[in-house]
Amino acid sequence: MTTPQEQDNKPQIPENEIRMGGRTSVLNTIARIEEVFKKFDNIVISGLNEGISKVLLITEITRLKFEGLHQYNLIETITTEMRDEERGQGEEERKRYMTRFKVELYKKKPTSAPQGFYEAPYTAEEFKKLGEIKNQESQDGEQRRGGERGRG
């Protein structure tokens, strides 16, 4: 449990930054992104280790939901030092390496490029094709599940 003093020492996460974990809810995150885009022109989505797959999924859903988003991707390794207390042998320091994937989405292309690899927005043609694929998959999915039959 953290004390109020420890909470004050933690760096504050900006309102337009979302950090993902392996158990993060996709629907709740998409709803939060919609709210953030009402206030800000950009959003940062990042995840460590098992949260990376959620970052990718949510980024693609967001790019389909909001047309014309510019994307910058950054992959980095973060090193932290941990202290292990082994049975009566004192503390032993060891390094822990984690992979972080960070995506920055912008409504308009930034004048100064952030760090990372740039992905241009989907063209109108690509956007239309992706929408058609999405609609086709949702229709096919309903048919495969057995229509109106219940489970069991």
Secondary structure per residue as TSV (DSSP state, phi and psi in degrees):
chain	resnum	aa	ss	phi	psi
A	1	M	-	360.0	136.5
A	2	T	-	-93.2	143.6
A	3	T	-	-86.7	161.9
A	4	P	H	-56.6	-33.7
A	5	Q	H	-66.9	-40.5
A	6	E	H	-65.8	-36.7
A	7	Q	H	-65.9	-35.6
A	8	D	H	-67.7	-30.8
A	9	N	H	-78.1	-20.2
A	10	K	S	-70.3	139.1
A	11	P	-	-67.5	140.2
A	12	Q	-	-76.9	136.0
A	13	I	-	-84.2	128.6
A	14	P	-	-58.8	152.2
A	15	E	T	-60.8	-30.1
A	16	N	T	-94.1	18.7
A	17	E	E	-116.7	133.2
A	18	I	E	-122.6	127.0
A	19	R	E	-106.9	131.6
A	20	M	E	-106.3	148.1
A	21	G	-	-125.5	176.9
A	22	G	T	-65.0	-24.7
A	23	R	T	-104.9	10.9
A	24	T	-	-66.0	136.3
A	25	S	-	-76.1	126.0
A	26	V	H	-66.2	-47.3
A	27	L	H	-62.3	-44.3
A	28	N	H	-64.3	-38.0
A	29	T	H	-67.5	-41.9
A	30	I	H	-62.1	-41.4
A	31	A	H	-62.5	-40.7
A	32	R	H	-65.9	-38.8
A	33	I	H	-62.2	-41.1
A	34	E	H	-58.8	-41.9
A	35	E	H	-67.1	-41.6
A	36	V	H	-64.9	-40.8
A	37	F	H	-67.6	-15.5
A	38	K	H	-73.1	-28.5
A	39	K	H	-100.7	-32.9
A	40	F	-	-122.2	157.6
A	41	D	S	-91.7	-7.1
A	42	N	E	-143.2	161.3
A	43	I	E	-143.6	146.7
A	44	V	E	-116.9	126.6
A	45	I	E	-120.4	126.1
A	46	S	E	-139.8	154.7
A	47	G	E	-150.0	147.8
A	48	L	E	-104.9	141.3
A	49	N	G	44.4	-106.3
A	50	E	G	-70.5	-12.3
A	51	G	G	-81.0	-9.0
A	52	I	H	-63.8	-40.4
A	53	S	H	-63.5	-35.4
A	54	K	H	-68.4	-37.1
A	55	V	H	-59.7	-46.1
A	56	L	H	-62.2	-46.8
A	57	L	H	-62.2	-49.2
A	58	I	H	-67.5	-35.4
A	59	T	H	-62.0	-46.2
A	60	E	H	-66.2	-40.1
A	61	I	H	-61.9	-42.5
A	62	T	H	-64.0	-42.3
A	63	R	H	-66.3	-27.6
A	64	L	H	-79.5	-29.1
A	65	K	H	-78.7	-37.0
A	66	F	S	-117.0	108.0
A	67	E	T	-70.8	142.9
A	68	G	T	85.6	21.7
A	69	L	-	-82.9	133.5
A	70	H	E	-90.0	139.9
A	71	Q	E	-127.3	135.2
A	72	Y	E	-121.2	130.7
A	73	N	E	-114.0	139.9
A	74	L	E	-139.2	127.7
A	75	I	E	-112.3	130.3
A	76	E	E	-145.3	161.1
A	77	T	E	-107.2	130.8
A	78	I	E	-109.9	134.3
A	79	T	E	-113.4	129.1
A	80	T	E	-125.5	151.0
A	81	E	E	-102.7	130.8
A	82	M	E	-118.5	150.5
A	83	R	E	-111.1	127.3
A	84	D	E	-105.0	134.1
A	85	E	E	-105.1	102.3
A	86	E	E	-88.0	148.6
A	87	R	T	-38.3	90.1
A	88	G	T	72.1	4.8
A	89	Q	T	-100.3	14.1
A	90	G	E	86.4	-165.8
A	91	E	E	-100.7	138.1
A	92	E	E	-120.8	128.4
A	93	E	E	-90.9	138.8
A	94	R	E	-143.6	154.3
A	95	K	E	-94.0	144.1
A	96	R	E	-120.7	129.3
A	97	Y	E	-106.1	132.2
A	98	M	E	-130.4	146.9
A	99	T	E	-99.2	134.6
A	100	R	E	-122.7	134.2
A	101	F	E	-113.7	125.3
A	102	K	E	-124.2	130.7
A	103	V	E	-121.8	132.0
A	104	E	E	-114.6	124.3
A	105	L	E	-111.1	133.9
A	106	Y	E	-126.1	141.0
A	107	K	S	-70.2	-37.2
A	108	K	S	-123.9	149.4
A	109	K	-	-64.1	126.7
A	110	P	-	-66.0	148.5
A	111	T	S	-70.9	-38.8
A	112	S	S	-108.5	125.2
A	113	A	-	-71.8	127.8
A	114	P	-	-68.7	169.8
A	115	Q	S	-68.6	137.7
A	116	G	S	127.9	-176.1
A	117	F	E	-94.0	136.7
A	118	Y	E	-92.5	137.3
A	119	E	E	-123.7	122.3
A	120	A	-	-70.1	158.5
A	121	P	-	-62.9	157.0
A	122	Y	-	-62.4	140.7
A	123	T	-	-71.9	165.8
A	124	A	H	-59.1	-37.6
A	125	E	H	-67.0	-45.9
A	126	E	H	-62.0	-42.3
A	127	F	H	-60.4	-42.5
A	128	K	H	-65.4	-44.9
A	129	K	H	-62.2	-42.9
A	130	L	H	-63.4	-38.7
A	131	G	H	-63.2	-39.7
A	132	E	H	-65.5	-42.8
A	133	I	H	-62.8	-43.4
A	134	K	H	-60.6	-45.2
A	135	N	H	-65.2	-40.3
A	136	Q	H	-64.7	-43.3
A	137	E	H	-63.9	-39.3
A	138	S	H	-67.4	-36.1
A	139	Q	H	-70.0	-43.4
A	140	D	H	-63.4	-38.4
A	141	G	H	-62.7	-37.7
A	142	E	H	-66.4	-38.1
A	143	Q	H	-70.4	-40.2
A	144	R	H	-68.4	-29.4
A	145	R	T	-78.0	-2.2
A	146	G	T	101.1	12.9
A	147	G	T	63.4	-117.3
A	148	E	T	-95.2	0.9
A	149	R	-	-71.1	144.8
A	150	G	-	-88.5	178.6
A	151	R	-	-80.8	147.8
A	152	G	-	81.6	360.0
